[in-house]
Amino acid sequence: MRLPVIPVKGDEKWELLLKIVDKLETRETKKSLARYKITPVNKAIEFLKIIILATFFELELTPLMR
C-alpha cells in the first residue's frame, strides 16, 4: 500500500518545493523554455512540476503519467 503525499505546513521539504514551483511559473522561466523551443510552454511546466514532485518524494513516475 502506498502512503499519500500530504503537504504539511512548515515542513522544510514542502517549503523548498513551493519555492521551486514558484520559480517555474515566472515569466523568465517561460521565456527560457520558449527560447530553447520547448513548446507548449505551459504543458512543459506541468511536466516539470510532476517530475520535480516525484523526485522530491522518491515516487515512481509511471503511475503519475497515466
LUMLUM-674463 format. One line per field, with one value per atom (N, C-alpha, C, O): x, y, z; residue number from 1; residue in three letters; atom name. Coordinates in pm, whole numbers, plus 50000, padded with zeros to 5 digits. Example, Ala and Ser with C-alpha at 12.3 -4.5 7.8 and 13.67 -1.06 7.14 Angstrom:
! LUMLUM-674463
X	51319; 51230; 51320; 51424; 51285; 51367; 51290; 51341 .
Y	49431; 49550; 49670; 49668; 49775; 49894; 50003; 50114 .
Z	50780; 50780; 50780; 50846; 50708; 50714; 50787; 50804 .
kolke	1; 1; 1; 1; 2; 2; 2; 2 .
marza	ALA; ALA; ALA; ALA; SER; SER; SER; SER .
kedren	N; CA; C; O; N; CA; C; O .
This chain:
! LUMLUM-674463
X	50084; 50000; 50089; 50187; 50054; 50131; 50069; 49947; 50155; 50108; 50091; 50173; 49987; 49969; 50070; 50121; 50098; 50186; 50096; 50021; 50106; 50021; 50106; 50200; 50074; 50154; 50133; 50020; 50242; 50237; 50296; 50412; 50217; 50263; 50381; 50374; 50488; 50605; 50712; 50824; 50679; 50778; 50879; 50841; 51007; 51113; 51107; 51131; 51075; 51068; 50958; 50978; 50843; 50732; 50762; 50728; 50826; 50861; 50956; 50939; 51057; 51151; 51081; 51107; 50994; 50919; 50832; 50823; 50769; 50686; 50769; 50724; 50890; 50977; 51017; 51022; 51046; 51084; 50967; 50985; 50848; 50729; 50701; 50664; 50719; 50700; 50798; 50761; 50922; 51021; 50982; 51005; 50924; 50884; 50775; 50764; 50695; 50582; 50616; 50527; 50743; 50779; 50789; 50802; 50781; 50789; 50926; 50937; 51031; 51166; 51181; 51244; 51121; 51128; 51054; 51103; 50938; 50861; 50937; 50937; 51003; 51082; 51200; 51232; 51263; 51376; 51332; 51400; 51220; 51169; 51138; 51171; 51076; 51044; 51170; 51176; 51271; 51398; 51462; 51523; 51449; 51505; 51406; 51424; 51300; 51199; 51127; 51092; 51107; 51030; 50887; 50855; 50803; 50665; 50571; 50613; 50450; 50389; 50447; 50467; 50473; 50542; 50463; 50521; 50334; 50253; 50252; 50256; 50245; 50247; 50384; 50392; 50490; 50625; 50643; 50707; 50586; 50596; 50521; 50569; 50405; 50330; 50410; 50415; 50474; 50557; 50675; 50708; 50737; 50848; 50804; 50877; 50686; 50633; 50615; 50649; 50561; 50539; 50672; 50687; 50769; 50900; 50968; 51026; 50962; 51026; 50956; 51023; 50824; 50749; 50786; 50809; 50791; 50825; 50967; 50993; 51058; 51197; 51211; 51284; 51141; 51148; 51105; 51168; 50999; 50942; 50970; 50906; 51068; 51113; 50997; 50984; 50913; 50799; 50834; 50919; 50766; 50785; 50704; 50595; 50757; 50687; 50578; 50483; 50590; 50497; 50351; 50267; 50316; 50176; 50129; 50011; 50222; 50184; 50153; 50076; 50211; 50193; 50066; 50034; 49997; 49876; 49761; 49652 .
Y	49882; 50000; 50124; 50131; 50221; 50345; 50451; 50466; 50522; 50632; 50756; 50781; 50835; 50957; 51063; 51065; 51151; 51265; 51378; 51438; 51406; 51507; 51627; 51613; 51746; 51863; 51903; 51907; 51931; 51975; 52115; 52136; 52210; 52349; 52358; 52309; 52422; 52438; 52333; 52347; 52226; 52123; 52180; 52243; 52159; 52217; 52170; 52248; 52042; 51989; 52059; 52094; 52078; 52144; 52289; 52341; 52356; 52497; 52513; 52603; 52426; 52430; 52397; 52461; 52298; 52261; 52377; 52401; 52448; 52563; 52673; 52738; 52695; 52796; 52756; 52841; 52628; 52581; 52595; 52640; 52557; 52568; 52714; 52746; 52802; 52945; 52994; 53074; 52947; 52985; 52931; 52998; 52812; 52754; 52837; 52838; 52904; 52979; 53124; 53200; 53163; 53300; 53322; 53228; 53446; 53482; 53448; 53407; 53463; 53433; 53286; 53252; 53199; 53056; 53024; 52947; 53084; 53061; 53111; 53046; 53225; 53278; 53187; 53165; 53133; 53042; 52914; 52867; 52859; 52739; 52766; 52686; 52879; 52916; 52940; 52906; 52998; 53025; 52895; 52890; 52789; 52659; 52573; 52452; 52639; 52576; 52458; 52359; 52472; 52374; 52426; 52513; 52371; 52417; 52297; 52189; 52310; 52426; 52448; 52353; 52570; 52606; 52566; 52511; 52590; 52559; 52409; 52368; 52329; 52185; 52138; 52049; 52199; 52165; 52198; 52122; 52308; 52346; 52245; 52208; 52201; 52099; 51970; 51909; 51927; 51807; 51824; 51732; 51940; 51966; 51961; 51910; 52013; 52007; 51863; 51828; 51779; 51638; 51568; 51493; 51593; 51529; 51573; 51490; 51702; 51753; 51697; 51658; 51692; 51636; 51490; 51448; 51413; 51271; 51253; 51163; 51337; 51327; 51364; 51300; 51468; 51515; 51408; 51390; 51337; 51241; 51096; 51003; 51079; 50947; 50859; 50743; 50916; 50843; 50796; 50854; 50691; 50644; 50733; 50778; 50758; 50843; 50766; 50828; 50637; 50559; 50578; 50606; 50565; 50586; 50730; 50755; 50825; 50965; 50999; 51092; 50927; 50959; 50899; 50930; 50817; 50753; 50848; 50808 .
Z	50000; 50000; 50000; 50074; 49918; 49911; 50001; 50008; 50067; 50151; 50064; 49976; 50088; 50009; 50048; 50161; 49954; 49983; 50031; 49954; 50161; 50222; 50261; 50339; 50208; 50245; 50391; 50440; 50458; 50596; 50602; 50566; 50646; 50652; 50749; 50862; 50703; 50786; 50762; 50811; 50688; 50656; 50557; 50458; 50584; 50502; 50357; 50265; 50337; 50201; 50121; 50005; 50184; 50115; 50087; 49981; 50182; 50163; 50044; 49962; 50036; 49925; 49793; 49691; 49796; 49676; 49627; 49507; 49719; 49681; 49617; 49522; 49668; 49609; 49467; 49377; 49447; 49314; 49217; 49104; 49261; 49176; 49142; 49029; 49239; 49212; 49105; 49019; 49110; 49009; 48871; 48770; 48867; 48739; 48672; 48549; 48751; 48696; 48662; 48624; 48674; 48642; 48492; 48414; 48454; 48313; 48254; 48138; 48334; 48288; 48251; 48151; 48332; 48303; 48173; 48090; 48156; 48033; 47911; 47806; 47925; 47813; 47782; 47665; 47885; 47864; 47793; 47703; 47834; 47768; 47622; 47534; 47595; 47457; 47375; 47257; 47438; 47369; 47322; 47215; 47402; 47365; 47287; 47271; 47239; 47154; 47223; 47159; 47352; 47427; 47434; 47514; 47348; 47341; 47343; 47303; 47386; 47450; 47591; 47667; 47621; 47745; 47868; 47962; 47870; 47988; 48017; 48133; 47913; 47932; 47982; 48066; 47930; 47974; 48123; 48196; 48166; 48308; 48394; 48501; 48349; 48424; 48436; 48543; 48326; 48330; 48426; 48501; 48423; 48513; 48660; 48745; 48688; 48824; 48870; 48983; 48782; 48815; 48840; 48936; 48753; 48767; 48896; 48967; 48927; 49049; 49173; 49269; 49171; 49285; 49307; 49420; 49199; 49211; 49262; 49343; 49216; 49260; 49407; 49482; 49448; 49586; 49685; 49789; 49652; 49745; 49705; 49754; 49615; 49573; 49527; 49568; 49442; 49385; 49244; 49177; 49201; 49064; 48971; 49006; 48854; 48758; 48681; 48634; 48669; 48588; 48631; 48545; 48760; 48798; 48777; 48754; 48784; 48768; 48624; 48597; 48530; 48389; 48328; 48213; 48399; 48346; 48336; 48293 .
kolke	1; 1; 1; 1; 2; 2; 2; 2; 3; 3; 3; 3; 4; 4; 4; 4; 5; 5; 5; 5; 6; 6; 6; 6; 7; 7; 7; 7; 8; 8; 8; 8; 9; 9; 9; 9; 10; 10; 10; 10; 11; 11; 11; 11; 12; 12; 12; 12; 13; 13; 13; 13; 14; 14; 14; 14; 15; 15; 15; 15; 16; 16; 16; 16; 17; 17; 17; 17; 18; 18; 18; 18; 19; 19; 19; 19; 20; 20; 20; 20; 21; 21; 21; 21; 22; 22; 22; 22; 23; 23; 23; 23; 24; 24; 24; 24; 25; 25; 25; 25; 26; 26; 26; 26; 27; 27; 27; 27; 28; 28; 28; 28; 29; 29; 29; 29; 30; 30; 30; 30; 31; 31; 31; 31; 32; 32; 32; 32; 33; 33; 33; 33; 34; 34; 34; 34; 35; 35; 35; 35; 36; 36; 36; 36; 37; 37; 37; 37; 38; 38; 38; 38; 39; 39; 39; 39; 40; 40; 40; 40; 41; 41; 41; 41; 42; 42; 42; 42; 43; 43; 43; 43; 44; 44; 44; 44; 45; 45; 45; 45; 46; 46; 46; 46; 47; 47; 47; 47; 48; 48; 48; 48; 49; 49; 49; 49; 50; 50; 50; 50; 51; 51; 51; 51; 52; 52; 52; 52; 53; 53; 53; 53; 54; 54; 54; 54; 55; 55; 55; 55; 56; 56; 56; 56; 57; 57; 57; 57; 58; 58; 58; 58; 59; 59; 59; 59; 60; 60; 60; 60; 61; 61; 61; 61; 62; 62; 62; 62; 63; 63; 63; 63; 64; 64; 64; 64; 65; 65; 65; 65; 66; 66; 66; 66 .
marza	MET; MET; MET; MET; ARG; ARG; ARG; ARG; LEU; LEU; LEU; LEU; PRO; PRO; PRO; PRO; VAL; VAL; VAL; VAL; ILE; ILE; ILE; ILE; PRO; PRO; PRO; PRO; VAL; VAL; VAL; VAL; LYS; LYS; LYS; LYS; GLY; GLY; GLY; GLY; ASP; ASP; ASP; ASP; GLU; GLU; GLU; GLU; LYS; LYS; LYS; LYS; TRP; TRP; TRP; TRP; GLU; GLU; GLU; GLU; LEU; LEU; LEU; LEU; LEU; LEU; LEU; LEU; LEU; LEU; LEU; LEU; LYS; LYS; LYS; LYS; ILE; ILE; ILE; ILE; VAL; VAL; VAL; VAL; ASP; ASP; ASP; ASP; LYS; LYS; LYS; LYS; LEU; LEU; LEU; LEU; GLU; GLU; GLU; GLU; THR; THR; THR; THR; ARG; ARG; ARG; ARG; GLU; GLU; GLU; GLU; THR; THR; THR; THR; LYS; LYS; LYS; LYS; LYS; LYS; LYS; LYS; SER; SER; SER; SER; LEU; LEU; LEU; LEU; ALA; ALA; ALA; ALA; ARG; ARG; ARG; ARG; TYR; TYR; TYR; TYR; LYS; LYS; LYS; LYS; ILE; ILE; ILE; ILE; THR; THR; THR; THR; PRO; PRO; PRO; PRO; VAL; VAL; VAL; VAL; ASN; ASN; ASN; ASN; LYS; LYS; LYS; LYS; ALA; ALA; ALA; ALA; ILE; ILE; ILE; ILE; GLU; GLU; GLU; GLU; PHE; PHE; PHE; PHE; LEU; LEU; LEU; LEU; LYS; LYS; LYS; LYS; ILE; ILE; ILE; ILE; ILE; ILE; ILE; ILE; ILE; ILE; ILE; ILE; LEU; LEU; LEU; LEU; ALA; ALA; ALA; ALA; THR; THR; THR; THR; PHE; PHE; PHE; PHE; PHE; PHE; PHE; PHE; GLU; GLU; GLU; GLU; LEU; LEU; LEU; LEU; GLU; GLU; GLU; GLU; LEU; LEU; LEU; LEU; THR; THR; THR; THR; PRO; PRO; PRO; PRO; LEU; LEU; LEU; LEU; MET; MET; MET; MET; ARG; ARG; ARG; ARG .
kedren	N; CA; C; O; N; CA; C; O; N; CA; C; O; N; CA; C; O; N; CA; C; O; N; CA; C; O; N; CA; C; O; N; CA; C; O; N; CA; C; O; N; CA; C; O; N; CA; C; O; N; CA; C; O; N; CA; C; O; N; CA; C; O; N; CA; C; O; N; CA; C; O; N; CA; C; O; N; CA; C; O; N; CA; C; O; N; CA; C; O; N; CA; C; O; N; CA; C; O; N; CA; C; O; N; CA; C; O; N; CA; C; O; N; CA; C; O; N; CA; C; O; N; CA; C; O; N; CA; C; O; N; CA; C; O; N; CA; C; O; N; CA; C; O; N; CA; C; O; N; CA; C; O; N; CA; C; O; N; CA; C; O; N; CA; C; O; N; CA; C; O; N; CA; C; O; N; CA; C; O; N; CA; C; O; N; CA; C; O; N; CA; C; O; N; CA; C; O; N; CA; C; O; N; CA; C; O; N; CA; C; O; N; CA; C; O; N; CA; C; O; N; CA; C; O; N; CA; C; O; N; CA; C; O; N; CA; C; O; N; CA; C; O; N; CA; C; O; N; CA; C; O; N; CA; C; O; N; CA; C; O; N; CA; C; O; N; CA; C; O; N; CA; C; O; N; CA; C; O; N; CA; C; O; N; CA; C; O; N; CA; C; O; N; CA; C; O .
